[in-house]
């Protein structure tokens, strides 16, 4: 890389293709190998956020998954363990039961997907991975905080406590559903803080250079349906123009009727 200083980044994914798990695992591995080929080193989210402002030249990345789909455990986890990459699973706790539930039980989730069960989350934790909250019902955090601030704080605390019961350790990471402009606000940020979380992720594009607020952290998406070279391009900072696009567009335009207009 010619001595280039690589900026640390948080990457995120959602669901993998559970209809063809072998091919899906292979493609996921290719994307992760592309990340590793850039020289970025994998660490847990808390470590990256803690150290990034002070030692940017080290070049780390943290991997996160949103929603809590069962295929993250079935397909992604073996690959993560193979490559020695830690990850955080942001869970919609209202969709977690003793057995796997359909994503139709949630709000604005990918449809016809299995959600991870308590047992799945236990397997994730016992493998050295981390858990974070993605709210209880996957609703718009900005709107929830505005409608009833105290109720929303209570929901977030309940979500965190449920995950801590499963994990057997403190759960301090949060992720705003959707995560674009309009999906979170200063008021929802206050609610997240009041519920005891120390870090919160958005889906606004960015790197460690933009870690100005630990409760509004930018991330870079990984789409396993795209070429792994696209992931390498993002890791090398060649797509950082996306941050300006995210900051200047309308963001969340519609949130309701069981559908979501995701600006991703």
Secondary structure as UniProt FT lines:
FT   TURN            2..3
FT   STRAND          9..13
FT   HELIX           18..20
FT   HELIX           21..37
FT   TURN            38..39
FT   STRAND          41..42
FT   HELIX           45..52
FT   TURN            53..54
FT   HELIX           56..58
FT   STRAND          60..67
FT   HELIX           70..71
FT   HELIX           72..76
FT   HELIX           77..83
FT   STRAND          87..91
FT   HELIX           93..95
FT   STRAND          101..102
FT   HELIX           103..105
FT   TURN            111..112
FT   STRAND          114..115
FT   HELIX           118..126
FT   TURN            127..128
FT   STRAND          130..133
FT   HELIX           141..147
FT   HELIX           149..167
FT   STRAND          173..175
FT   TURN            181..182
FT   HELIX           186..194
FT   TURN            195..196
FT   STRAND          199..201
FT   HELIX           208..210
FT   TURN            214..215
FT   STRAND          220..221
FT   TURN            224..225
FT   HELIX           228..235
FT   TURN            236..240
FT   HELIX           241..248
FT   STRAND          255..256
FT   TURN            257..258
FT   STRAND          259..260
//
